[in-house]
Amino acid sequence: MLREIGEGAVVQVHENPYSSNTYIVVSGTHALVVDPGISTTDEVCEVRRFLEVSGVRDVYVIHTHMHFDHVASTAVLRRYLSSRGFRVLVLHHRSEAEYLERGDNYVTLAVPFFDSVLEPTQIDLVVTDGYKVSIGEYTVEVIHTPGHTIGSICLVVPKLRVVFTGDTVFSDGVPGRVDVPTSSPRDLVSSLLKLRSRLHGEYLVLPGHGRLYRGLLEELIERCLRYLA
Ligand SMILES: [Zn+2]
């Protein structure tokens, strides 16, 4: 189900309760799709129809990190969109791209957590901290926030005062788990401090799971830091 959440963003809540949220931002003929998640065929079609109706031609699919519940449907979404004439680019942080391209089933948690298999997923553009992508009138900036996984990123859209936090920060002030392959509690603390130093004031925080948060980002990060202390 696709739902408007304000500030030009749309969220897809999936039938599969383990799937991440999927977020879409449209501007002009460009769209940003954050974390395709674990989609049913109907859900993939719903995204395609939404992009068609919105007049989108260029789709940037970006993952907040490599976990199966965030990336499982990227390959199929790309096929659906490409077959309808969309130009699709899939972006991922440099340190994890190879796991997706070779369809790693363990580091991505496909087998141990989801009893599933990850389709190898081509990455068109590897991104690093500070990378910027233009989506119509918006600039989307990558902040590398390792901790939950080595290549976790947050995405900031300054003009919308929106930040996509993946599994780094959740809306209840709890950070993502740090007991999975490539995760590091120390790196997560550093990443939270980095986020706090870069982003100030009110934001709409759109996490990988659960509800959104609207308010002072510093307060949310403070709660996560206390949780980890
Ligand atoms: Zn995760």
Residues whose N, C-alpha, C, O or C-beta is under 5 A from the ligand:
A	BS01	ZN	H67 D167
